[in-house]
Amino acid sequence: MPRLCFISEFDGTGFSGFQSQENGRAVQDVLESALAELYKEKIRLTGCSRTDAGVHARCHLSHADVPFVIPEDKFPLAMNALLPDDVAVKRAFYVKDDFSARFSITGKRYIYRIYVSPTRDPFLDRYAYYCPVMPDIEAMKQAAKAFAGEHDFRAFCAAGGSQKTYVRRLHEVSVRAFGEDPLQIEIEVKGEAFLYNMVRIIAGTLLYVGQGKIPVDGIGEVIEKGDRSLAGKTLAAKGLTLEEVYFDEQSARSQPIFP
């Protein structure tokens, strides 16, 4: 059977996460339902990330073994005609049989969004965390540098995860701000793999730095002590978006089926 890989994006507001579950509306269930209607048989999907309830994605990678070939440029159109408004397939490509959307990727890039304003903004509030008081952006930028590298990140992991180790490697954590009234803050996190709620806790910790609750040079101590209570709070899921998934598409692709 051909193995098809595709990139989807979704507004996570109405979902209980990506992974299928007994209770709750999952992105995987919605995509598999569309696949079943398209191919007229049950298709099992493997995704690159579970994502928590309420988390969004601009680039979520999945693969499935399908019973017949649909041209790569036609597949997104066919799927999107069957999908609800809050999820869409952006593009598709056929891959080798040993490619896995879960195990063949080399990293991910997330952005956590915060907006600062005296009052809530209904147009931003769906996708960003509301902060009524201006934090120290420069302090947040300086503190973010301490996260890069391979560390034991147990202080940045929520209870309930299934990890066997807390060691993870982050390539970069950065903070940028733009706009006025409201000011918008983006915390970008690039890494190989992540713990449960890790990015949301990193974002909460940097916000605490900006609010003076954690010193600028205090991140290293939080990492070293591994104490969850020393880090910031877990910020709301709505501010987090999976922006990019890293993988070698050129080597993953199978021989083109269509010229």
PyMOL commands that set and color helices and strands:
alter all, ss='L'
color gray80, all
select helices_A, chain A and resi 12-14+27-39+75-80+137-147+154-156+198-210+216-225+228-230+237-239+249-252
alter helices_A, ss='H'
color red, helices_A
select strands_A, chain A and resi 3-10+45-47+56-65+87-95+107-116+129-131+149-152+167-178+183-191+240-246
alter strands_A, ss='S'
color yellow, strands_A
deselect
rebuild
show_as cartoon
